[in-house]
C-alpha cells in the first residue's frame, strides 16, 4: 500500500524544511499556505524601487541548517561587517571581532579590556536556563550597558532580561562564529530559493480545522497563534513585537555599512543601518535607504528625534518609505523555559516552528526537519 501524502500547513522556513526533508525521503508532500507567498516572516517587498524586508533581518550563512541545505550559493549573499558602531554623544565608536578589528577592543568607551576578556570567557562557560542573559552579562559594566544590551535587544527583539540564558548564549555564539549578511534581492530570496525545490505548494488557502484535510499525516508549521488554534494548545510562548522603519536619507549621511546602536539609550530605536550601503540593490541609484528598528511603541516624531541623535544629523526632511509593524516577530524563550523534545502532538499530527527550538532562521529550519524526521521514524516503527 503506497504511503499517504503528507500535508504541511505553512510555507515559512519550518514548513519548507519539513517538506524538503520528506521529499528527500521519497514521500509525496503538499504544502498549504494561507498567504499569497512563501517565507512567512522571511519576506521582502519592493516599493518605489526600494527593497524592503518585512522586518530588519540578517541571515547567518554559517547556520548549520543553511549549510546542510546548500542554498547560499543560490542567492547573491552580501556579508555584513563583523563590527557594530556604538553611538555615544557626538561620537560613533567601532567595536568589532578582534580577528578583523583587533584595535577596536582597546577603546574604554565600549568597556574595559578586562570586561571584553571576561565576555570571551562567558561564551565558553556553562549557563543556567533558570537565569536570563542579563543575569549572566550585567557584571560586565559598560560593555554590557553600552554595547551588549542594546545590540542583544535588537537580536532578541526584547530585553536580554527576558531571555533564557542557555538559548540566548546559543544565538550569541552563532553570531560571533558565523557570517551574517543579506541577499542582494532581500531576505525573501532565501525562502524563494528553497521553495523552488518543493513540487506541490498551494498558496492562498486557509485551513480552519485539521478535519478539512481528511486522513494522512500532518505537520502544522504555522505561526504559534495559528498552531494553537488548530491544535487547541493551551500553553504558548510569549511573542516579541517590533517595528521596522525605512527612511530615504541624504546620500552623504554615512558611508558606513555597519549596524549602529545607541550606547546611551536616548530613545526607542534599538538599531539602525544604512542598508543600501551594505547592499546597493536595496535602493535606486543615487539614493540611500536607512533601516531602523524599535521594540516598543514609538511615534514617528520620537523615532526621528532619536535617529537624529544617533546619526548626528537633522532627520526632519527624511522621507518615510514604509513602516512594518510586526506583532509576532519572534518567540521569547523566557528564563526557566524547558526545551521541547518531541514534535508529535497526536497520532499522525506533528508541529514545527521556531518557537519549538530557537528564535532564529536556523531554529525554524531545524524544527521543520526534526518534525519530518520524527514522522518518518514513527512510520517505520
Kinemage of the C-alpha trace (Angstrom):
@kinemage 1
@onewidth
@group {chain A} dominant
@subgroup {mainchain}
@vectorlist {calphas} color= white
{ca unk a 1} P 0.000 0.000 0.000
{ca unk a 2} L 1.521 3.339 -1.003
{ca unk a 3} L 2.362 5.864 1.705
{ca unk a 4} L -0.287 8.502 2.281
{ca unk a 5} L 0.522 12.022 1.182
{ca unk a 6} L 1.837 14.243 3.975
{ca unk a 7} L 0.272 17.675 4.374
{ca unk a 8} L 2.419 20.503 5.684
{ca unk a 9} L 0.452 23.561 6.802
{ca unk a 10} L 2.538 26.710 6.452
{ca unk a 11} L 5.209 27.670 3.904
{ca unk a 12} L 7.518 29.536 6.244
{ca unk a 13} L 11.029 28.247 6.822
{ca unk a 14} L 9.839 25.477 9.169
{ca unk a 15} L 7.261 24.199 6.691
{ca unk a 16} L 9.669 24.430 3.768
{ca unk a 17} L 12.312 22.494 5.707
{ca unk a 18} L 9.813 19.792 6.693
{ca unk a 19} L 8.618 19.405 3.105
{ca unk a 20} L 12.153 19.172 1.727
{ca unk a 21} L 13.066 16.521 4.297
{ca unk a 22} L 10.022 14.452 3.397
{ca unk a 23} L 10.610 14.848 -0.344
{ca unk a 24} L 14.203 13.759 0.166
{ca unk a 25} L 12.913 10.567 1.791
{ca unk a 26} L 10.731 9.877 -1.241
{ca unk a 27} L 7.417 10.925 0.289
{ca unk a 28} L 4.620 12.735 -1.526
{ca unk a 29} L 4.058 16.140 0.112
{ca unk a 30} L 1.722 19.062 -0.342
{ca unk a 31} L 2.334 22.384 1.376
{ca unk a 32} L -0.655 24.622 2.111
{ca unk a 33} L -0.040 28.327 2.743
{ca unk a 34} L -2.730 30.856 3.654
{ca unk a 35} L -0.952 33.890 2.178
{ca unk a 36} L -0.011 34.606 -1.430
{ca unk a 37} L 3.703 33.919 -0.967
{ca unk a 38} L 6.179 31.624 0.753
{ca unk a 39} L 8.585 32.513 3.537
{ca unk a 40} L 6.430 33.513 6.498
{ca unk a 41} L 8.300 36.311 8.287
{ca unk a 42} L 11.221 35.941 5.863
{ca unk a 43} L 9.738 38.175 3.185
{ca unk a 44} L 10.646 41.172 1.023
{ca unk a 45} L 8.685 43.880 -0.778
{ca unk a 46} L 9.774 46.348 -3.464
{ca unk a 47} L 8.287 49.847 -3.112
{ca unk a 48} L 9.270 52.746 -5.377
{ca unk a 49} L 12.460 50.909 -6.318
{ca unk a 50} L 13.479 50.263 -2.688
{ca unk a 51} L 13.947 46.686 -1.450
{ca unk a 52} L 12.253 46.390 1.943
{ca unk a 53} L 12.475 43.320 4.150
{ca unk a 54} L 9.454 42.795 6.366
{ca unk a 55} L 11.405 43.457 9.499
{ca unk a 56} L 15.159 44.016 9.571
{ca unk a 57} L 16.842 40.627 9.367
{ca unk a 58} L 20.357 39.376 8.878
{ca unk a 59} L 20.947 35.846 7.645
{ca unk a 60} L 23.823 33.898 9.144
{ca unk a 61} L 25.206 31.987 6.172
{ca unk a 62} L 27.023 29.640 8.558
{ca unk a 63} L 23.860 28.378 10.230
{ca unk a 64} L 24.109 24.554 10.221
{ca unk a 65} L 20.725 24.090 8.554
{ca unk a 66} L 21.547 26.501 5.731
{ca unk a 67} L 24.857 24.744 5.159
{ca unk a 68} L 23.077 21.388 5.118
{ca unk a 69} L 20.602 22.660 2.520
{ca unk a 70} L 23.407 24.160 0.382
{ca unk a 71} L 21.236 27.109 -0.560
{ca unk a 72} L 23.529 30.089 -0.047
{ca unk a 73} L 25.118 29.672 -3.473
{ca unk a 74} L 21.645 30.236 -4.959
{ca unk a 75} L 21.282 33.738 -3.502
{ca unk a 76} L 23.557 36.692 -4.095
{ca unk a 77} L 24.753 36.887 -0.495
{ca unk a 78} L 26.465 40.018 0.815
{ca unk a 79} L 28.365 39.634 4.093
{ca unk a 80} L 27.981 42.367 6.700
{ca unk a 81} L 30.971 43.867 8.536
{ca unk a 82} L 31.984 41.941 11.652
{ca unk a 83} L 31.565 45.057 13.776
{ca unk a 84} L 28.978 47.409 15.254
{ca unk a 85} L 29.165 51.159 15.709
{ca unk a 86} L 28.153 52.469 19.122
{ca unk a 87} L 26.665 55.964 19.180
{ca unk a 88} L 27.923 57.846 22.253
{ca unk a 89} L 27.160 61.556 22.329
{ca unk a 90} L 28.594 63.053 19.145
{ca unk a 91} L 30.842 60.044 18.508
{ca unk a 92} L 30.351 56.631 16.941
{ca unk a 93} L 32.834 54.090 18.267
{ca unk a 94} L 33.542 50.842 16.421
{ca unk a 95} L 33.687 47.551 18.308
{ca unk a 96} L 34.380 44.524 16.183
{ca unk a 97} L 35.571 40.971 16.004
{ca unk a 98} L 39.179 41.007 17.252
{ca unk a 99} L 40.162 38.895 14.246
{ca unk a 100} L 39.171 41.687 11.858
{ca unk a 101} L 39.186 44.772 14.120
{ca unk a 102} L 41.947 43.995 16.649
{ca unk a 103} L 42.422 47.569 17.881
{ca unk a 104} L 38.734 48.259 18.496
{ca unk a 105} L 38.799 46.336 21.780
{ca unk a 106} L 41.227 48.877 23.231
{ca unk a 107} L 38.667 51.700 23.412
{ca unk a 108} L 37.492 52.199 27.001
{ca unk a 109} L 34.339 53.886 25.678
{ca unk a 110} L 32.884 50.461 24.930
{ca unk a 111} L 34.013 48.883 28.183
{ca unk a 112} L 37.265 47.865 29.811
{ca unk a 113} L 39.636 45.409 28.194
{ca unk a 114} L 39.145 43.047 31.140
{ca unk a 115} L 35.367 43.040 30.601
{ca unk a 116} L 35.913 42.097 26.958
{ca unk a 117} L 38.177 39.231 28.008
{ca unk a 118} L 35.519 38.139 30.508
{ca unk a 119} L 32.918 38.198 27.741
{ca unk a 120} L 35.032 35.761 25.717
{ca unk a 121} L 35.227 33.521 28.771
{ca unk a 122} L 31.459 33.740 29.153
{ca unk a 123} L 30.977 32.340 25.639
{ca unk a 124} L 32.596 29.057 26.675
{ca unk a 125} L 31.146 28.822 30.174
{ca unk a 126} L 28.169 26.828 31.462
{ca unk a 127} L 24.818 28.645 31.514
{ca unk a 128} L 21.828 28.057 33.760
{ca unk a 129} L 18.467 28.034 31.973
{ca unk a 130} L 16.808 29.404 35.109
{ca unk a 131} L 18.778 32.623 34.641
{ca unk a 132} L 18.441 35.316 31.994
{ca unk a 133} L 21.045 36.559 29.552
{ca unk a 134} L 21.167 39.793 31.542
{ca unk a 135} L 21.809 37.907 34.785
{ca unk a 136} L 24.978 36.467 33.253
{ca unk a 137} L 26.234 39.601 31.495
{ca unk a 138} L 25.330 42.602 33.636
{ca unk a 139} L 28.567 42.333 35.649
{ca unk a 140} L 30.456 43.406 32.503
{ca unk a 141} L 29.725 47.064 33.252
{ca unk a 142} L 29.915 49.493 30.332
{ca unk a 143} L 30.455 46.685 27.847
{ca unk a 144} L 27.016 45.353 28.720
{ca unk a 145} L 25.202 48.655 29.265
{ca unk a 146} L 26.563 50.452 26.195
{ca unk a 147} L 27.073 47.618 23.721
{ca unk a 148} L 25.693 44.205 24.553
{ca unk a 149} L 22.332 45.225 25.986
{ca unk a 150} L 21.279 47.443 23.047
{ca unk a 151} L 22.749 45.042 20.493
{ca unk a 152} L 21.084 41.966 22.007
{ca unk a 153} L 17.770 43.777 22.391
{ca unk a 154} L 17.841 44.113 18.608
{ca unk a 155} L 18.697 40.425 18.219
{ca unk a 156} L 16.048 39.086 20.615
{ca unk a 157} L 13.570 41.953 19.996
{ca unk a 158} L 13.114 42.114 23.746
{ca unk a 159} L 15.287 42.900 26.738
{ca unk a 160} L 18.019 40.331 27.483
{ca unk a 161} L 16.455 40.242 30.962
{ca unk a 162} L 13.536 38.317 29.417
{ca unk a 163} L 15.612 35.686 27.576
{ca unk a 164} L 16.712 32.276 28.854
{ca unk a 165} L 20.497 32.260 29.383
{ca unk a 166} L 21.039 28.959 27.548
{ca unk a 167} L 19.030 29.793 24.408
{ca unk a 168} L 20.422 33.315 24.401
{ca unk a 169} L 24.011 32.168 24.544
{ca unk a 170} L 23.480 29.788 21.613
{ca unk a 171} L 22.318 32.702 19.466
{ca unk a 172} L 25.149 34.961 20.648
{ca unk a 173} L 27.710 32.272 19.804
{ca unk a 174} L 26.213 31.770 16.353
{ca unk a 175} L 26.545 35.495 15.590
{ca unk a 176} L 30.175 35.599 16.697
{ca unk a 177} L 31.241 32.416 14.920
{ca unk a 178} L 29.023 32.935 11.878
{ca unk a 179} L 28.883 35.135 8.820
{ca unk a 180} L 25.796 37.364 8.889
{ca unk a 181} L 24.614 39.318 5.870
{ca unk a 182} L 21.748 39.697 3.417
{ca unk a 183} L 20.881 38.504 -0.091
{ca unk a 184} L 21.157 41.296 -2.650
{ca unk a 185} L 17.469 40.882 -3.535
{ca unk a 186} L 16.283 40.810 0.085
{ca unk a 187} L 15.812 38.069 2.649
{ca unk a 188} L 12.758 36.795 0.778
{ca unk a 189} L 15.169 35.444 -1.835
{ca unk a 190} L 16.276 32.784 0.654
{ca unk a 191} L 12.762 31.412 1.158
{ca unk a 192} L 12.053 31.598 -2.577
{ca unk a 193} L 15.211 29.637 -3.421
{ca unk a 194} L 14.255 26.861 -1.010
{ca unk a 195} L 10.597 26.799 -2.042
{ca unk a 196} L 11.562 26.241 -5.687
{ca unk a 197} L 12.633 22.743 -4.676
{ca unk a 198} L 9.146 21.793 -3.456
{ca unk a 199} L 6.899 20.164 -6.052
{ca unk a 200} L 3.465 20.949 -4.588
{ca unk a 201} L 2.660 24.254 -2.847
{ca unk a 202} L -0.887 25.646 -2.622
{ca unk a 203} L -0.958 29.384 -1.896
{ca unk a 204} L -3.905 31.411 -0.649
{ca unk a 205} L -5.703 28.578 1.118
{ca unk a 206} L -6.837 28.871 4.730
{ca unk a 207} L -7.190 25.815 6.930
{ca unk a 208} L -9.625 26.397 9.798
{ca unk a 209} L -9.689 22.824 11.075
{ca unk a 210} L -7.484 19.792 10.559
{ca unk a 211} L -10.649 17.807 9.785
{ca unk a 212} L -10.732 19.580 6.409
{ca unk a 213} L -7.686 17.585 5.350
{ca unk a 214} L -9.098 14.082 5.730
{ca unk a 215} L -6.660 11.331 6.574
{ca unk a 216} L -2.919 11.238 6.272
{ca unk a 217} L -0.076 12.644 8.352
{ca unk a 218} L 0.018 16.396 9.032
{ca unk a 219} L 2.778 18.767 10.086
{ca unk a 220} L 1.491 22.088 11.428
{ca unk a 221} L 4.246 24.606 10.632
{ca unk a 222} L 2.323 27.848 11.036
{ca unk a 223} L 2.962 30.720 13.398
{ca unk a 224} L 2.351 29.817 17.033
{ca unk a 225} L -1.016 31.622 17.259
{ca unk a 226} L -2.468 29.720 14.304
{ca unk a 227} L -0.979 26.452 15.560
{ca unk a 228} L -2.608 26.996 18.957
{ca unk a 229} L -5.985 27.451 17.281
{ca unk a 230} L -5.634 24.378 15.070
{ca unk a 231} L -4.274 22.136 17.826
{ca unk a 232} L -6.107 23.527 20.878
{ca unk a 233} L -2.783 24.309 22.513
{ca unk a 234} L -3.225 25.824 25.964
{ca unk a 235} L 0.366 26.905 26.557
{ca unk a 236} L 2.254 29.062 24.054
{ca unk a 237} L 5.341 31.251 24.419
{ca unk a 238} L 5.142 34.995 24.573
{ca unk a 239} L 5.933 36.755 21.319
{ca unk a 240} L 8.128 39.789 20.847
{ca unk a 241} L 6.786 42.639 18.723
{ca unk a 242} L 8.846 45.021 16.631
{ca unk a 243} L 8.548 47.790 14.089
{ca unk a 244} L 10.940 48.431 11.222
{ca unk a 245} L 11.125 51.964 9.806
{ca unk a 246} L 12.549 52.639 6.347
{ca unk a 247} L 13.654 56.182 5.503
{ca unk a 248} L 15.272 57.625 2.428
{ca unk a 249} L 18.157 59.718 3.772
{ca unk a 250} L 20.731 62.056 2.214
{ca unk a 251} L 23.379 60.249 0.187
{ca unk a 252} L 26.151 61.813 2.256
{ca unk a 253} L 24.703 60.811 5.654
{ca unk a 254} L 27.229 57.998 6.064
{ca unk a 255} L 29.412 55.582 4.150
{ca unk a 256} L 29.173 53.023 6.947
{ca unk a 257} L 27.899 49.515 6.218
{ca unk a 258} L 27.723 48.575 9.902
{ca unk a 259} L 24.828 48.292 12.296
{ca unk a 260} L 24.635 51.299 14.627
{ca unk a 261} L 23.327 51.047 18.192
{ca unk a 262} L 22.780 53.728 20.824
{ca unk a 263} L 25.070 53.208 23.804
{ca unk a 264} L 23.135 55.763 25.851
{ca unk a 265} L 19.525 54.626 25.251
{ca unk a 266} L 18.331 58.089 24.329
{ca unk a 267} L 15.166 56.873 22.636
{ca unk a 268} L 13.178 53.918 21.247
{ca unk a 269} L 15.439 52.881 18.328
{ca unk a 270} L 17.427 49.717 19.112
{ca unk a 271} L 19.467 49.685 15.912
{ca unk a 272} L 19.830 51.495 12.611
{ca unk a 273} L 21.768 50.766 9.425
{ca unk a 274} L 22.240 52.408 6.034
{ca unk a 275} L 21.280 49.121 4.481
{ca unk a 276} L 21.781 50.265 0.900
{ca unk a 277} L 25.440 50.923 1.728
{ca unk a 278} L 25.718 47.229 2.554
{ca unk a 279} L 23.563 46.111 -0.381
{ca unk a 280} L 23.301 48.810 -3.092
{ca unk a 281} L 20.433 46.855 -4.688
{ca unk a 282} L 18.205 47.918 -1.773
{ca unk a 283} L 17.856 51.461 -3.156
{ca unk a 284} L 17.577 53.103 -6.577
{ca unk a 285} L 20.808 54.510 -7.972
{ca unk a 286} L 21.854 57.670 -6.167
{ca unk a 287} L 19.628 57.079 -3.134
{ca unk a 288} L 20.295 55.776 0.390
{ca unk a 289} L 17.925 53.602 2.428
{ca unk a 290} L 18.050 53.607 6.226
{ca unk a 291} L 16.533 50.698 8.169
{ca unk a 292} L 15.777 51.227 11.870
{ca unk a 293} L 14.103 49.001 14.451
{ca unk a 294} L 12.017 49.720 17.534
{ca unk a 295} L 10.645 47.166 20.004
{ca unk a 296} L 8.338 49.397 21.988
{ca unk a 297} L 5.583 51.722 20.859
{ca unk a 298} L 7.021 54.910 19.383
{ca unk a 299} L 5.602 57.707 17.299
{ca unk a 300} L 7.296 58.748 14.092
{ca unk a 301} L 8.412 62.004 15.703
{ca unk a 302} L 10.067 60.083 18.564
{ca unk a 303} L 11.847 57.842 16.079
{ca unk a 304} L 13.047 60.813 14.019
{ca unk a 305} L 14.314 62.591 17.143
{ca unk a 306} L 16.255 59.520 18.220
{ca unk a 307} L 17.691 58.891 14.750
{ca unk a 308} L 18.927 62.487 14.667
{ca unk a 309} L 20.834 61.834 17.907
{ca unk a 310} L 22.239 58.512 16.694
{ca unk a 311} L 23.400 59.819 13.326
{ca unk a 312} L 24.223 63.377 14.359
{ca unk a 313} L 22.103 64.893 11.578
{ca unk a 314} L 18.709 66.550 11.325
{ca unk a 315} L 16.099 63.972 10.292
{ca unk a 316} L 13.002 66.115 9.771
{ca unk a 317} L 13.273 66.027 5.978
{ca unk a 318} L 13.958 62.294 5.678
{ca unk a 319} L 11.245 60.596 3.661
{ca unk a 320} L 9.457 57.665 5.317
{ca unk a 321} L 9.282 54.947 2.650
{ca unk a 322} L 7.497 52.316 4.732
{ca unk a 323} L 6.826 51.162 8.271
{ca unk a 324} L 6.346 47.492 9.150
{ca unk a 325} L 4.632 46.691 12.428
{ca unk a 326} L 5.218 43.022 13.235
{ca unk a 327} L 3.333 41.929 16.362
{ca unk a 328} L 4.615 38.332 16.157
{ca unk a 329} L 8.260 38.921 15.355
{ca unk a 330} L 9.975 36.265 17.461
{ca unk a 331} L 9.115 33.848 20.272
{ca unk a 332} L 10.584 34.720 23.660
{ca unk a 333} L 12.375 31.846 25.393
{ca unk a 334} L 12.000 33.044 28.957
{ca unk a 335} L 14.193 32.019 31.909
{ca unk a 336} L 13.116 28.631 33.202
{ca unk a 337} L 11.530 27.564 29.908
{ca unk a 338} L 12.067 23.918 29.036
{ca unk a 339} L 13.125 22.785 25.581
{ca unk a 340} L 10.576 20.700 23.684
{ca unk a 341} L 11.759 17.168 22.908
{ca unk a 342} L 9.051 15.798 20.596
{ca unk a 343} L 7.182 17.274 17.642
{ca unk a 344} L 4.341 14.762 17.878
{ca unk a 345} L 1.169 16.128 19.476
{ca unk a 346} L -1.313 13.410 18.437
{ca unk a 347} L -1.499 10.382 16.165
{ca unk a 348} L -0.211 11.428 12.719
{ca unk a 349} L -0.034 15.092 13.796
{ca unk a 350} L 3.247 16.933 14.308
{ca unk a 351} L 4.161 20.556 14.908
{ca unk a 352} L 7.116 22.693 13.839
{ca unk a 353} L 8.250 26.288 14.208
{ca unk a 354} L 10.995 28.440 15.661
{ca unk a 355} L 9.034 28.629 18.916
{ca unk a 356} L 9.801 24.908 19.318
{ca unk a 357} L 13.578 25.183 19.083
{ca unk a 358} L 15.203 28.627 18.866
{ca unk a 359} L 14.126 32.142 17.797
{ca unk a 360} L 16.152 32.207 14.595
{ca unk a 361} L 16.056 31.132 10.966
{ca unk a 362} L 18.160 28.123 11.917
{ca unk a 363} L 15.686 27.298 14.681
{ca unk a 364} L 12.781 27.311 12.228
{ca unk a 365} L 14.613 25.161 9.680
{ca unk a 366} L 15.817 22.734 12.342
{ca unk a 367} L 12.355 22.375 13.839
{ca unk a 368} L 10.850 21.564 10.447
{ca unk a 369} L 13.476 18.953 9.691
{ca unk a 370} L 13.153 17.290 13.105
{ca unk a 371} L 9.357 17.128 12.834
{ca unk a 372} L 9.622 15.440 9.436
{ca unk a 373} L 12.283 13.028 10.658
{ca unk a 374} L 10.146 12.080 13.675
{ca unk a 375} L 7.171 11.442 11.389
{ca unk a 376} L 9.287 9.195 9.153
{ca unk a 377} L 10.704 7.346 12.164
{ca unk a 378} L 7.228 6.714 13.597
{ca unk a 379} L 6.038 5.299 10.285
{ca unk a 380} L 8.946 2.859 10.206
{ca unk a 381} L 8.387 1.750 13.811
